[in-house]
């Protein structure tokens, strides 16, 4: 053991002055000598630093995770300057409020005398105007800061400080607990405080507000001065604990009389229990006691407080309607259970909270903080509330306003959070705490209501009398519970989650009556659905066997849709069958079920509903094929190819056997937006003549374009042999001989129409044309071989790289993408949507290669965190756009691990090598676990892509909010381009697939024994020649799928003047600049060249103004 030199060490006491509160050394004074700073840089770590390192290893996920947590906690912490300002302001506010004196006058609240006296309106619903109550104001003595600010676990963003005023018990009488008298007096007391605050210079703005419950208003005020820019203050009321006995509000008691609520004769019948109403009073009675419990639990427990802050950030990022009070009580509950403690790090506490929530059952059994006898049993609450979490008293359910969908979402997000933490390849901090979830990305299907008031009326008429009495005037909560229960029962295992999305928080001026203020306010209610991919597309919902009692309940629930059916396993059961003839239509079955049930149970017409689901699914349907979905045509191609693959492997009398056949075209991974369709008829004999098994165009001037027939490319691998030539030309000649022999054997053995060429052979099977190429790895080596001065060298060339990509790496990626589509059936249509959108933005290949688009689409399925893989193509497409906008492409590399076989070290090495190879000009880098991912995107194209993706997302959000058409994102824009080349539409393939084209009836199929003219795309050929000849001066853009306009963008350098040089004198014209002869690119001549080069194809060339 080597003993360290004492001079090189530093004592703990000496280091204390140089270590900040986070355990980091402060930067040395820059005025000190450089040698001293360098010497301190290499000194031994202190004991405190070693302890911190050990804590990180034991208590945190990783060192990076701890640094990120420390940084975010520091970022959201309320600034010390704000604290000082608020304490000073609150002292003045408290002094001002305590000057309110008792008012001996009594006011009848059903009249307007109090409002006239106070000169402010009472924040009370007109529905309570029939309540008779006499109000007398008694001065309060307690004004306390409560909530997250008092507990020191608040977040500075949108900070609201809770101030609680305790109303004296003498304000209320014994009978005020019934029929909303308590709430009416509470509102009057709040109005009294608002009247006194209205004239204060401490307040810039003062409003009433309510959240969730209209019967529980509060005050929201904005402090004057700079403090108002940092926070708002919420003034709420509570009641002294001895005002009422808690057992008066147990879940089995009634405090809302039938005769008062529904009208009619007053009887001695107490009525059914009103637990929801009771909790609205209990919330005030137990407020101080529960706050004291939280204060005592979290006292001197910084790690617990930090964990609560992290949980609040996590919940806010997910849009969960779970407030910080519930999260704080949950942490306190787990402390009580001894599942967490302050010795744990904030990371460990948060993780344990998520693990607990993941397996919790608040919706069935409930939990309680009360361990004493004398309080109601949990079973009493479980049957009356969707979610049960009892406070310290055992009487108040703090989740009384939480619907079951919100709790299920909380539980599901906790499960996803634990999975992310357990994934060592994922930096889980970013998706957990930094990514905001958008409902459009989070849900595959969103149900909106066009007129919520109409929906309320229809549902309210059908719900039971007991439920109406329980919820009282809070009708929105009743509607949410009823609709959620119905849709959950109808959709069953088709969905993972049904989450109500509510926008009902409302604020209004204190001088305005509530009913008048609500005229311009619209509550918004919608439901988000997370689909279950295993069952979402099922055509049949099976019920119980016909001979069981449950069958009658099934028939009562489903009505006429229920029918008796016999299944293949011999069982005879009740069932519901839904109509869908294609995969795209099966994705809408859930919306069919919702429409049917809402109409059956509540009489809600379909015209009152707005479905935001697979709205872009029509983009992938082929208009030229009668509206058939593209994925169905792709499936036919794949099935035909599988048959051809078996035929090839069964060929005899070949020198080498066919060992494998790999598809390389996008259609084999369901990524072709316009998949090949089988040849429908024989060619026109006046334009084409037959030559063996192919067609030759007759020499006439008739400009006729045959129906576009693409080829489906594939690579053939033969069995190993050492007799292949060692010279490239001889090697290719032998390949050509194999093409001839394979074509001959296919024709003789299987009667297939074939045509061999030196580089490939074309085979027609079932009306589809497949282009096959023989591949052998030795050819790549021969292409790299160069002889320089008699010395053989192996050098990479562009030709060898392209051949390696198309013959080796592309088949691997194509196979992986095919497997990805088999696992996630929405991948293929999503990739097609992305390609169509890129083409409509004039970013079709070569600007964005097909492989890059397909791998971008694959990323949202392979790396879906913080969500799960999308189920519908539209959701996947929107997530791709969001990824394009938000990802830091300059510093990040997109690594796709198809088989989950890469270790963390492998991922790091791939990212490192990709950054080194890409260089500064490469804007988007994609690497896969299978090798290269092809050519990336240059920086200019990526910047354009990110901008149009951001604009598309903004347009979709705007159209969805306004119930407009989202197809506008597929409309190309030609603004900003310098020139436009218009071509004849009749010579453009895929003209029938334009999004503004009407579907046409496909021609009837006739037998065809000749290979049609394949891959004849005049416009693509014209673009290729333009880019080769004029790529130095212009960039050309085009919509690949039916676009008849080529957009031209001049290179900025074309406007520069230059000297005449022999090697760069083309396309220049002389100009006079300051009396000197200079030269500039002749743009008019270039435009005329475009016209001449495209003669017969080009209709017009115009300068775009």
Secondary structure, 3 states (H helix, E strand, C coil): CCCCCHHHCCCHHHHHCCECCCCCECCCCCCCCHHHHHHHHCCCCCHHHHHHHHHHHHHCCCHHHHHHHHHHHHHHCCCHHHHHHHHHHHHHHHHHHCCCCCCCCCEECCCCHHHHHHCCCCCCCHHHCCCCCEECCCCCCCEEEEHHHHHCCCCCCCEEEEEEEEECHHHCCHHHHCCCHHHHHHHHHHHHHHHHHCCCCCEEEEEEEECCCCCCCEEEEEECHHHHHCEEEEEEEEECHHHCCHHHHCCCCCCCCHHHHHCCCCCCCCCCCCHHHHHHHHHHHCHHHHHHHHHHHHCCCHHHHHHHHHHHHHHHHCCCCCCHHHHHHHHHHHHHCCCCCCCCCHHHHHHHHHHHHHCCCCCCCCEECCCCCCCCCHHHHHCCCCCCEECCCCCCECCCCCCHHHHHHHHHHHHHHHHHHCCCCCCHHHHHHHCCCCHHHHCCEEEEECCHHHHHHHHHHHCCHHHHHHHCCCHHHHHHHHHHHHHHHHHHHHEEEEEEEEECCEEEECCCCHHHHHHHCCCEEEEEEEECCCCCCCCEEEEEECCCCHHHHHHHHHHHHEEEEECCCCCEEEEEECCCCCHHHHCCHHHHHHHHHHHHHHCCCHHHEEEECCCCHHHHEEHHHCCEEHHHHHHHHHHHHHHHHHHHHCCCCCCCCEEEEEECCHHHHCCCCCCCCCCCCCCCCCCEEEECCEEEECCCCCCCCCCCCCCEEEEEEECCCCCCCCCHHHHHHHHHHHHHHHHHHHHHHHCCEEEECCCCEEEEECCEEEEEEEECHHHHHHHHEEEECCEEEECCCHHHHHHHHHHHHHHHHHHHHHHHHHHCCHHHHHHHHHHHHHHHCCCCCCCCCHHHHHHHHHHHHHCCCCCCCCCCHHHHHHHHHHHHHHCCCCCCCEEECCCCCCCHHHHHHHHHHHHHHHCCCEEECEEECCEECCCCEEHHHHHHHHHHHHHHHHHHHHHHHCCCCHHHHHCCCCCCCCEEEEECHHHCCCHHHCCCCCCCCCCCCCCCCCCCCCCCCHHHHHHHHHHHHHCCCEEEEECCCCCCEEEEEECHHHHCCECCCHHHCCCEEEEEECCEEEEEECHHHHHHHHHHHCCCCEEEEEECC
